[in-house]
């Protein structure tokens, strides 16, 4: 019987010949991933030992921990949490990756994004490992089950196939595509389901753009999002994959909950207005809105292609005096690559403040906004208070829009800047 | 311990779809850890004396995709402290659903509940017949049954006691 990628991956992880949507299974994750955060990892460590008497987790090689929030620490209590994490990792033989970047990105760089693998985390943005054909699921505090039992119980989700057709216009990025999907399909359209993405837009899209798309799955209500591995994927994971698995592909006649086709040929840059990630709007309806700060980073954007397009907009220009542009490459590797390409120089000379990778800008722990301020952001969320005062506002957009808005101090269309830059290159 | 049938008043009917539960305590307050302080703030933006009026066993009624966004835990911690026994909604956002179920707090998916309920109505939930009944109107709606592990967590009072039952079987 034909199966979706999701069904194949979960069947293998559950040790069954096949699974069907709606069926509850107990599956063994290939990877248990977490970043340290108060109330999560510190509590898991304690509960595993005190409630279940487990001194050592079994198969520690499946576990990986990241220290990417509260980096650097600004209070003794934060550093204390990191110490607990380091100590637990050492004691358990579990790797702890610290200051290497945002864990969801670094997990891919380190090879935890193995095509066909099943990975769990408490944080839902781990779904971005789906860009590599990994079924990666944010189970919230349910991850404790994997600390204690080596398994995770879950209901097999139905799969929605989304085919993206057409060609993206210049200045339109994966970020725009995702929020357009939310607009077309609805923020609850894929509740408890998995999205399998395909189509010519995906085929042409960079690995980075695919990570951006898959990482936001939760804002469609989806359990996770997956893309079948292609040559680009296999090139990336070759030599990195932590385990040897055959990549998994959907059967041509697999049974889907629904099939949605979205043509993105006429899509223009978008902006997601506060207070909800469900509020996708056309950028052109919001250009001119005064903004005071910009954030280019996060697990959703902040990769090399984001830095490149921002540099293209900003090259040889100066951002508005008083505007605070924070550029935070998603990982150390990305930051180093951006430096080698000269992107960091361009951004710094334009007036950007560059920070080493950290999750902290995304939730306002750093670069906090005060009452009445407005941000353009490539972060994940625009709920009031996410980046500081609850009386500040966050407009989510792509990296080029952040850069153009930094130049004007108002929400701005990057396309004229990009066109000028590209003509300059041609001439 | 096992899930007991519910009987309580609809303390609030959330009309919004995709409701962000952070708004229950106010985003400005979600880092407060003292549950009494949180409980006193619950719904203060909607009704200043909400906390004072809640009775143990009361219920919340919600719309579609209730709990959308990044659902933090303080809102329902506050509600549980006040005595709210469950949320009955048209449907739930998956992250919120998983998070609260693992706390042993019932989130009941019940299509039609919002239109069928006015604030203050007395409702019952019967876990054996999967029925939600509005005692004022007499209307009965069917709830969507839980999966085995969800029911197990609710019966046990949360993920930890549930896992303890599985990991250390009773002799």
Interface residues (C-beta under 8 A of the other chain):
Chain A: X24 X39 X47 X51 X52 X124 X138 X139 X140 X141 X142 X144 X145 X148 X149 X153 X155 X187 X188 X191 X192 X218 X221 X222 X223 X275 X276 X277 X278 X380 X381 X383 X384 X385 X386 X390
Chain B: X17 X18 X20 X22 X26 X27 X28 X30 X64 X65 X68 X69 X70 X73 X91 X92 X93 X94 X95 X98 X99 X102 X103 X147 X148 X149 X159 X160 X163 X164 X166 X167
